[in-house]
Amino acid sequence: MRYVVIGRMGSDAGYWYWDGHGWHHVGGWGIDRLQEVSAALNIMREASQLKTPGLADAATKVVSEFVTKELQSQFKEGGATVILA
């Protein structure tokens, strides 16, 4: 399992991940893409708080498709748990 931490975005638009053996930095995602992914994950987090039946699912569907595509492009060798810091 890989844990990915997306925090303050520096000049290389990178992220840190923990693989069970140590922390590793990966740079070069692209600041605009990383900001979009971070914003989309925030939308998903906020949508999970909606109580109206079906509203959270509808709000999350399109956003989750984008997030999945972006995360798969970064984490080709398996899944990851993403943590926004």
C-alpha positions in Angstrom: 0.0 0.0 0.0 1.2 3.5 -0.9 0.1 6.5 1.1 0.4 9.8 -0.9 0.4 13.2 0.9 -0.6 16.2 -1.2 0.2 19.4 0.7 1.5 22.8 -0.1 2.5 23.0 -3.7 6.0 24.1 -4.4 7.7 24.9 -7.6 7.9 21.2 -8.8 4.3 20.4 -8.0 5.3 17.2 -6.4 4.0 15.0 -3.6 5.4 12.7 -1.0 4.6 9.1 -0.5 5.2 6.5 2.2 5.8 2.9 1.0 6.3 1.2 4.3 10.0 1.7 4.1 10.4 5.5 4.1 9.2 8.8 2.6 9.9 9.5 -1.0 9.4 12.7 -3.0 8.1 12.7 -6.6 8.2 16.0 -8.5 7.0 17.2 -11.8 3.2 16.4 -11.7 2.5 19.9 -13.0 1.2 22.7 -10.8 -2.0 23.2 -12.7 -2.9 19.4 -12.8 -2.0 19.0 -9.1 -4.1 22.0 -8.1 -7.0 20.5 -10.2 -6.7 17.1 -8.5 -6.5 18.7 -5.1 -9.6 20.8 -5.7 -11.5 17.8 -7.1 -10.6 15.7 -4.0 -11.9 18.6 -1.9 -15.2 18.5 -3.8 -15.5 14.8 -3.2 -14.8 15.3 0.5 -17.4 18.0 0.8 -19.9 16.0 -1.3 -19.6 13.1 1.2 -21.3 15.4 3.8 -24.5 15.9 1.7 -27.6 14.3 3.2 -30.1 14.5 0.3 -30.4 11.0 -1.2 -28.5 10.7 -4.4 -27.0 14.2 -4.3 -23.6 13.1 -3.0 -23.4 10.4 -5.6 -24.3 12.7 -8.4 -21.9 15.4 -7.3 -19.1 12.9 -7.0 -19.5 10.9 -10.2 -18.0 13.2 -12.7 -15.3 14.5 -10.3 -14.3 10.9 -9.4 -13.8 10.0 -13.0 -11.3 12.9 -13.4 -9.5 12.0 -10.1 -9.2 8.4 -11.0 -7.7 9.1 -14.4 -5.2 11.6 -12.9 -4.2 9.3 -10.1 -3.8 6.3 -12.4 -1.5 8.4 -14.6 0.8 9.0 -11.5 0.5 5.6 -9.7 0.8 3.0 -12.4 2.1 0.2 -10.2 -0.9 -0.1 -8.0 -3.3 1.7 -5.7 -2.7 4.5 -3.3 -4.4 6.2 -0.4 -4.4 9.9 -0.9 -4.2 12.3 2.1 -4.7 16.0 1.6 -2.6 18.0 4.1 
